[in-house]
Amino acid sequence: MGFVKIYKLAKNYSMSIKEKTLEKVSVKEEVVKQNEIVLFNDDVNTFDHVIDTLVDVCEHTPEQAEQCAILVHYKGKCTVKTGEYAYLEPRCSKLLNAGLSAEIV
């Protein structure tokens, strides 16, 4: 088969392909307000206590808890957990009961 015949076959084939129109779909998104637990620096608690408490209460890894403790120490505060208020409230209470200074914002 020569080049001209192949070209004509390809040209005829491409003209026979039908285009499909994609259906428009409306997507409804639910916006959920996200709050944060902010942990504040104090002169009372040790690094070990803060780290252990964050691992226990906020389910941090030891490395993540240590990084948060360092940020709190040098920056004065750090967001340690994000989520809906109902999810954060019991965790913030546990932090407060452990003697840490925290609030939900």
C-alpha positions, 0 to 999 in steps of 0.5 A: 500500500502506498503513502497516498492510500494510507493517508486517504484511509486515515483521513476517511477514518478521522472524519467518521469519528463522532465527538461526544459532548460531556455532560455538565454536572453540578457539584454541591460542596458542604463548607465546614468551619475549621477551628484550631487548637492553639497551644501557648508558651508558659514558664511552668511545663517541661518540654517532655510534658508538652511532648508527651501530652501532645502525643497522647491528646492530639495523636501527634508523632513524637517528632511532630510533638517535639516540633510543636513544643519548639515552636511554642517555646520560640514563637509563643504559640503554635496550632496543634490540631485543626478540625470541627469545634466538636472534635477539638473541644474535648482535646483542648479540655484534656490539654488544659487539664494537663496544665497546658495553656491552650484555646480553640480559635 
